[in-house]
Amino acid sequence: MTPAPQSALKPAPKPAGRRRLRLPIAAVLVAGFGSLMLAAVASVLVLGLVSAGTNTFALLNDKADLALAGVEVRVRHQLDPAREMARFVAGLIERGELRAGDATAMGDTLRGALAGAPDVTGLAFIRPDLTGVQVGRLNGDLSVTAIDLQGESDVPPEVLDGPNRSAASWADPRWLKEAQNSFVTLYQPVRRDGRYLGQVAVGVSLGDLSRFLSVLYVEQGLNAFVLYDQTHVLAHPALVGRSFDFSNKLDGPPLPRIDQVDDPPLAALWTSGVPVQSLKKRVEARGVSVLGSDYMFLTRSMSGYGQQDWIIGIGYRDGEMGVEIRRLYITGAVGFAILLVSVGVALLVGRRISRQVALLAEAADRVRAFEFRAIAELPDSRLREMARAAAAFNAMVAGLRWFETYVPKALVLRLMRQRETEGGIASVQREVTVMFTDIRGFSRMAEHMAAADIATLLNEHFTLLAACIEAEGGTVDKFIGDSLMAFWGAPEAQEDHAARALRAAHAIHHAIRADNRRRVTAGQAPIHVGVGLHSGPVVVGNIGSDSRINYTIVGDTVNVAARIEELSAALQGDAEVIVLTSGVTVAKGKDAAPLVRQGGRSLRGRTGMTELWRLVPEDERKEVVKAVPPVLKPPLPAPAPSADADSTV
C-alpha cells in the first residue's frame, strides 16, 4: 500500500458544541442582493395596503362602533327598565311595605308601577302556590286580572324553579294568545328572612321592540334588527304592523323566521353571505348579493337576556364600499406581483452566482468519496475568485486521479469510517483470511515481451483479480511483481471472512478461465495462476517508519498462506487455475465453494503436515477426483502451527 502521511492518520478531532446552522449560498445572496429592493417594494406595498385598508374599512369601523352601539343601547333601554321595575316591586314586598297575600294592594301597586314605565308591557306577582295578580297594557289601557296557574301544563320553567334561584332570570320568548304577541319575561324571586314569597314577573312585548327599532337610522338608510338565532327574528322594522299566530307552533321559539320578514338580503345573510374583514374583533361583517345589489351586514352578539345570546345587527347597501374593496384588492395584487418579480430577479442573480459554488461543493463531495473519475471539470466563471477556485480545483482533481492509481481506494474509505467510529486505527490482533496469487512461469513469459506489453498484462490481470476480491469486501494489500496479496477481516471485522475469501477465489477461478479464452481467441498465450488461502490470527495496523507507513498485516498466518500458494505449483499440472486452501479456512468457510480434499502436505520451512483442500468447479471435478478421492465433510480446524517461521513473507 502507498504510504500516507502520519498527520493524516491521527484521529479526527471531535466536533465541539452543537451542530452549526448551514445556509444555502443562494439564500444568502438573495438576502444580500435583494434586501434593498425587497425593503423598498415591501414598504410601498405595506403603506399602500394600510392606507387603502384604512379607507376601505373606515366606514365599517365607524358604523360598527356607532350604529351597533346605538342598536344595543336602544335594546337595553327597552329591556333594562323591566329589571329595575322587578327590583322595585320585589323590594316593597321584602321590606314588608307590600303584603304578598293582599291581592287588592298588590294590583294597585303593580298598576301604578306599570303606568310609569311605557317600555314595559306587563307586570305580575306569582305566589308559591302559582296564584297571583297581573297587570297588562292592552290597546293603551291597563287591566288587572288574577292569575291561577295551578293545573296548567305550560307553566314556564322559570316559575317552577323560583324557590331554587336567588337572582333574576330572563326567560325565552313566549307566545301570549290574549295579546297575540310574543314576549320576553324577567322573573325576580322574592324572599323575606330567607322564606320564599313568590316571583315578580315583568314582560316586554317584542312588537314594541320592533317599533322602537323602526325609528333608528332612517336618514342614514340603515336597517337595524335583533335576531334570536340565525333562523328567528326578535325585532325588525319590517315587523311593525304585521301579526303572526304562533299558537300551534311546536318547532322553535314563537318568533318569525328570517325568510318571513320582508327583507331578502337578511334572509340570505347566513346562506349566501360572504365573510368580510372587519376592524372590530367583536363585529362580524358579511357581504350579500341579492337581485343585482350588494349589501353589507354588521353583527355582534349581545348577552344578558336569557340562556342564549342574541344577535344585533345593521344592514345597508354596499355602494361605494364595494369600489373601495375592489381597489384594495387591485392594489394588493399589483404590489404583490411587483414583490414577486423583485424577489425573482434577486433569486436569479443569486442562483447564477451560487451555481458555480454548488458545482464546487458537489465535486468536493465526490473527492471525499474518492470518486475522482466521476468528477467533471469545473467551468470557468466571469467572477475572478470563482475562476481561480475552479482552476485550482481542476488541477487538484487531476493530481488525485494519479494518486488514486497508487492507493487502494476501498481500503482508505474503510480506514476513514473506522477512524470516525472507533476513534483511531491502532495496531490490533485480528482473525483474518489471507490470499496470495502468482502467475506461473511469468519470468519466462516476460523474456519474450516488450516492457509496455508486460505492464499491460499485469495491469489487466491485477484489475481482474482486484474486482473479484473487492466484490467480497476484501482488501488488496500489495502487488509483489506478478503476485498479489489480499486479506479479509480487517480493517472492518468480518465474521464470515473465510467464506468471503473462498467465494472470491471461486470468482477468480472463473475470471481467469474466461480471460484465457479471450486471450486464445486474440492469438495470445493463456496464463496459469496459483492461489493460496489460509485463516488465522495476525497483527493488523500501521507498520513502517516515521516517513513511510503501510496499513498491512503481519504474522505466521501470512507465511502459511504464502507457502500454500507456493505448494500449489507442484499440484497444478496443466490446469489454468489452482486454488489451494488450508483446512482451517475450509472449516470456517462453511461450504462457500466447491472443494476437494488433497490430504496432508508438508509446507516449506514448517514442521508437521498441513491439511489442504483444492477448489474444483463441477466441470473439473472428474479430473481431480481421479487423483484424490473427495471427502464429504471438511475436518475440524487443525491445531495452530508453531510460530517458528518469519512473520512476513
Secondary structure, DSSP 8 states (H G I E B T S, - for coil): -----GGGGS------SS------HHHHHHHHHHHHHHHHHHHHHHHHHHHHHHHHHHHHHHHHHHHHHHHHHHHHHHHHHHHHHHHHHHHHHHTTSS-TT-HHHHHHHHHHHHHT-TT--EEEEE-TTSEEEEEEEETTEEEEEEEE-TT-S---HHHHTGGG--S-EE---EEETTTTEEEEEEEEEEEETTEEEEEEEEEEEHHHHHHHHHTTTTTTT-EEEEESSSSBEEE-GGGTT-----TT--SS-SS-BGGGSS-HHHHTHHHH-EEE--SSSS-EEEEEEETTEEEEEEEEEE-SSSSS-EEEEEEEE-THHHHHHHHHHHHHHHHHHHHHHHHHHHHHHHHHHHHHHHHHHHHHHHHHTT-GGG-------SSHHHHHHHHHHHHHHHHHHHHHHHS-HHHHHHHHHHHHHHS----EEEEEEEEEEEETTHHHHHHTS-HHHHHHHHHHHHHHHHHHHHHTT-EEEEEETTEEEEEES-SS--TTHHHHHHHHHHHHHHHHHHHHHHHHHTT-----EEEEEEEEEEEEEEEE-SS-EEEEEESHHHHHHHHHHHHHHHHHTT-SEEEEEEHHHHHHHTS-S-EEEEEEE--TT--S-EEEEEE--GGGHHHHHHHS---SS---------S-S-S--
